[in-house]
Amino acid sequence: MIGYQEGKELTEDRVRKEHGLEPRARMATSTIRPGARPNYISNYGDWIASNATLSTAPDQIAIAPGYLAARMDENGRRYFHYRMDVPILNFYSFLSAATQ
C-alpha cells in the first residue's frame, strides 16, 4: 500500500521510548470523523455521498449505486442519474450492458 500505515507503528511504550517516540495514544481522538474509521471491507475506507450520472450507447443500460433518479436520451446517448439518500461505503462499481 502507498501512504502511511498506522498498523506498522511501534506499539510497545518501552520500544517507542528507545527510539525517542512518545507513548502511543490508546484511544482515537474526537477529531476522527466517524465515517473515516475502519469498516468491514478496509481499514482505509470511508462513507461517501453517492450521486452519479452515467452515459452509455443507446442500446445499453447503466447501473450505479443508489436509486435511479432520472433517465434521458439525448444526442444519440442514454443518460442515467443515480443517487443515494444515505452515505455508502467507498467501495462500488459502475456497470453497463446491452439490453438485448
Secondary structure, 3 states (H helix, E strand, C coil): CCCCCHHHCCCCHHHHHHCCCCCCCCCCCCCCCHHHCCCCCCCCCCEECCEEEEEECCCEEEECCCEEEEEEEECCEEEEEEECCCCEECCCCCEEEECC
